[in-house]
Every structure is written in structure tokens, then in C-alpha cells.
């Protein structure tokens, strides 16, 4: 795996998902709250098909560099999780994002919103 600062990696992923029309992009800084990851990157998509398109864009953009550990939820595509070590990407259809409420669960985390990408 190449070395890249977690925030730089998060911004690279934001560019990749924004190009595929992901919406409501939020970056939660977990550095002081959890050893799980430095950041959660959360976004919404309009359908399971778009979820796969966004996940594929992240995978293609990062896999060759070794930045992806694994991916879960691709087949059902209501919530796709991509583990990029220090950055964990969550791609949700809106009703599933609302139901699981990661932003509420991690409400103490500093948050940055990217309504217009980077």
C-alpha cells in the first residue's frame, strides 16, 4: 500500500464519488473518538445501481494503489462500505442512511460537508 495522508485520501475519494453524482457528502473526523478509522466518508445515491457505479469508481480509482482493504454490501447495494484503512466510505440509498443514522451515532465527530464536491 502506498502512503498517503488520510485527509488527502478522503479528498481523493470525494472527487471520485462526486464525479458519479453522489450527494450529501459528509466527512466525519473520528481521530479523537475511535481507533476504527480516522474518517468516515458518507454519501447518498439515488438507487442501488448508482451505489454500485459510485463503489466501482472508488474501487477503480484506488485499488491499484492498494488503498482498499475490502468492500461489503455490493450485491444488495443499499449500503456499500469500502474500507480504505484510515478512511471508511459509506455509500447509502437515502432511506437506509436515515435508518442507520451514522451521523447521529457519531454526532460528536467534527463534520465537513461537501455539497459541491471539492
C-alpha positions in Angstrom: 0.0 0.0 0.0 1.3 3.4 -0.9 1.5 6.1 1.8 -1.0 8.9 1.6 -2.3 11.2 4.4 -5.8 10.1 5.5 -7.3 13.6 4.7 -5.7 13.6 1.3 -7.1 10.1 0.6 -10.6 11.3 1.8 -10.5 14.2 -0.6 -9.4 11.9 -3.5 -12.4 9.7 -2.7 -14.7 12.7 -2.5 -13.6 13.7 -6.1 -14.3 10.2 -7.3 -17.8 9.9 -5.8 -18.7 13.5 -6.8 -17.9 12.6 -10.4 -20.6 9.9 -10.2 -23.2 12.3 -8.8 -23.1 11.1 -5.2 -25.0 13.6 -2.9 -25.0 14.8 0.7 -21.3 14.1 1.1 -20.1 14.3 4.7 -16.7 13.7 6.2 -16.7 12.8 9.9 -13.3 13.2 11.7 -13.1 10.2 14.1 -9.4 10.7 15.1 -10.1 11.6 18.7 -13.1 9.3 19.1 -12.2 5.9 17.7 -9.3 3.7 16.7 -11.5 2.2 14.0 -10.6 4.8 11.4 -9.5 8.4 11.0 -12.5 9.4 8.9 -16.0 8.2 7.9 -16.9 9.4 4.4 -20.7 9.2 4.0 -22.7 9.9 0.9 -26.2 9.3 -0.6 -27.1 7.9 -4.0 -30.4 7.7 -5.8 -30.6 3.9 -6.4 -28.8 0.6 -5.9 -27.5 0.9 -9.5 -25.9 4.3 -8.7 -24.5 2.9 -5.5 -22.6 0.2 -7.5 -21.4 2.9 -10.0 -20.0 5.0 -7.2 -18.4 2.0 -5.5 -16.9 0.9 -8.8 -15.4 4.4 -9.3 -13.8 4.3 -5.9 -12.5 0.8 -6.4 -11.1 1.6 -9.8 -9.6 4.9 -8.6 -7.9 3.3 -5.6 -7.4 -0.5 -5.8 -4.3 -0.4 -8.0 -2.6 1.7 -5.4 -3.5 -0.7 -2.6 -5.7 1.7 -0.7 -8.7 -0.6 -0.3 -8.8 -3.3 2.3 -12.3 -4.7 1.4 -15.8 -3.9 0.3 -19.1 -5.1 1.7 -22.7 -4.7 0.7 -22.1 -4.5 -3.1 -24.8 -7.1 -4.1 -27.7 -5.6 -2.2 -26.3 -2.0 -2.8 -28.4 -0.3 -0.2 -25.4 0.4 1.9 -21.9 -0.3 0.5 -19.0 0.0 2.8 -15.5 0.4 1.4 -12.7 0.0 3.9 -9.8 2.2 2.8 -7.9 1.7 6.1 -7.9 5.2 7.6 -11.0 6.2 5.6 -14.2 4.1 5.6 -16.6 5.0 2.8 -20.3 4.5 3.3 -22.5 4.7 0.2 -26.2 4.8 1.1 -29.6 5.0 -0.5 -31.3 7.8 1.5 -33.8 5.7 3.5 -31.0 3.3 4.7 -28.8 6.3 5.6 -31.6 7.8 7.6 -32.4 4.4 9.3 -28.9 3.7 10.5 -28.1 7.3 11.3 -24.3 7.2 11.3 -24.2 11.0 11.6 -26.3 10.8 14.7 -24.4 7.9 16.2 -21.1 9.8 15.6 -22.6 13.2 16.5 -19.5 14.2 18.5 -17.3 13.9 15.5 -16.2 17.1 13.7 -18.0 17.2 10.4 -17.2 18.7 7.0 -19.9 18.8 4.3 -19.1 18.8 0.6 -22.3 19.9 -1.2 -20.3 20.8 -4.4 -17.6 18.2 -4.3 -14.0 19.5 -3.9 
